[in-house]
Amino acid sequence: IIGSFKKVGEGYEGEIVTLTQKIRGVRFVPEANRASDNVPNFRVQIGKLEAGAVWIKHTTDWREYLSVKLDDPTLP
């Protein structure tokens, strides 16, 4: 686990913690125009920077979880 988030309104807010960095103010902002399942449910934003994408997925017994892809070259 490299992050902790809580639901705030329609999105999520929290922080990412690695061995070398602690990034606060990370937000998962809902994607308003999802034309297909390939489009993420949320965009990861750190300040004004878009740093990744989030998809809502389900386990085999239909429990919901978030699958996060971070696209920040400063993260290991």
WOTAKA-V383060 format. One record per run of one state. SS is the DSSP state (alpha for helix, beta for strand, coil for the rest). FROM is the first residue (numbers start at 0). LEN is the number of residues. If there is no record, write none. Layout:
{{SS:FROM:LEN} {SS:FROM:LEN}}
This chain:
{{coil:0:2} {beta:2:6} {coil:8:2} {beta:10:7} {coil:17:4} {beta:21:9} {coil:30:11} {beta:41:5} {coil:46:2} {beta:48:10} {coil:58:5} {beta:63:7} {coil:70:6}}
